[in-house]
Each structure stands twice: as structure tokens, then as C-alpha cells.
Amino acid sequence: MGKAKKITSWVTLGANLGVLVGLILLVVELDQNSDLVRAQIHQARSDNFEAFRVSMADTEQLLPAMVKFKAAGGPRDVSAIQQLDPIERERIRRYYAARLAGYDNLHFQYKNGFLDEDFYNIRVVNPVRLLTPLWSELGLISLGSKNPRVTTSFAAEIERIQSSD
């Protein structure tokens, strides 16, 4: 083998090793970026939850209806909804419809590995267990049948949560 071929072989080997090292560094950087994105998503989710709660506290229409509803025993006692006038009832219904959509989204994120088990159980499973009877009373879901307001997988998850009691 000539001197030029040996040099070419060594240069090729060096270039291939450089590419391999570059790929390893890229994988490490992507993993770090993935962790950073997960942290940012979690922070955004937390900020959104906090902003949602603060805005509810600041509303002049929903808050009085919610106070009246809770004073009558809601949401644990679904009959408390009967204590509200039609406008208050509709405000409460729309609020819980929004929460239902939010839980559907959190379930999607959990299924796709974006939420850990503890967060999911506290922020989704426990509220779903509590709110399912109210969602049914408000006509937002119907157990055992089609639920056009939620994804099919979340409807199945609601059923699973309710049957685990």
C-alpha cells in the first residue's frame, strides 16, 4: 500500500471518528433539550392552572355562582346545582365543561409520556373521580355511551377511574 493510500485511510478513519463523536454529542444535546422542553411545558401548565384559578376568583359573574353552588354542597353533592338559577347553572356548566376539556388534554399528555404518575393522579384522577357525577348531571358526559365533548380514550379513562372505586 502506498504512502498516499495510508494517509487517505487514516484521514478517512479520523473523519469517521469525528462524525461519530459529533453524533454522540448531538444525542446528548438533544436529550438535554428534551429535558428543558419538558420543564418548560410543566411550567407553562402550572402557570396556566394558576392563571385560570386567579381569573375565576376575579370574575364578577362566575365567582358568586360558584360560592352559592359550594355553599349548597357542590360539587360533591350534585343536587346543589338545583339551588342555582338558570344563568348561574349555565355559568357553572360552562366552567366545568372547560375543566373537562382540560382534563382530557392532561390525559392525552399523560398517555404520551409528558406527565408523571404522581402529577396525573393528583391533578387528573382525583378530580375526575369527584367531578364525574356532576359532569353527568350537567349533561357534559354520559357514562357508558358516546361522549362528543371528550376523546374516546378519555371517556374510557373516566369509566376506568369510576370503576376503580
Salt bridges, closest charged atoms under 4 A:
GLU88 OE1 - LYS68 NZ 2.95
GLU90 OE2 - ARG93 NH2 2.73
GLU90 OE2 - ARG94 NE 2.72
GLU157 OE1 - ARG160 NE 2.80
ASP165 OD1 - ARG129 NE 2.50
